[in-house]
Amino acid sequence: PIEWAIDGETTSLHYQASYVVVNTQATGGTANALVNFSITYE
């Protein structure tokens, strides 16, 4: 249910919003993966 809009500049904002929503619904394992992705993407 993660919708990352990898388009270019809007990705940062869109990704952050999705991350917050998913983090609340996702489990620890999923949240961990999201955090890792954030670091890698940045």
Backbone hydrogen bonds, N-H to C=O, Kabsch-Sander energy under -0.5 kcal/mol:
donor,donor_aa,acceptor,acceptor_aa,energy
3,E,1,P,-0.6
4,W,2,I,-0.7
5,A,3,E,-0.6
6,I,4,W,-1.3
7,D,5,A,-2.0
8,G,5,A,-0.5
12,S,9,E,-0.8
13,L,9,E,-0.5
14,H,10,T,-2.7
15,Y,11,T,-3.3
16,Q,12,S,-2.3
17,A,13,L,-2.3
18,S,14,H,-2.4
19,Y,15,Y,-2.9
20,V,16,Q,-2.2
21,V,17,A,-2.0
22,V,18,S,-3.1
23,N,19,Y,-2.9
24,T,20,V,-1.5
25,Q,21,V,-1.2
26,A,22,V,-4.6
31,A,27,T,-2.8
32,N,28,G,-2.5
33,A,29,G,-1.9
34,L,30,T,-2.1
35,V,31,A,-2.4
36,N,32,N,-2.4
37,F,33,A,-2.5
38,S,34,L,-2.3
39,I,35,V,-2.0
40,T,36,N,-2.4
41,Y,37,F,-3.3
42,E,38,S,-2.5
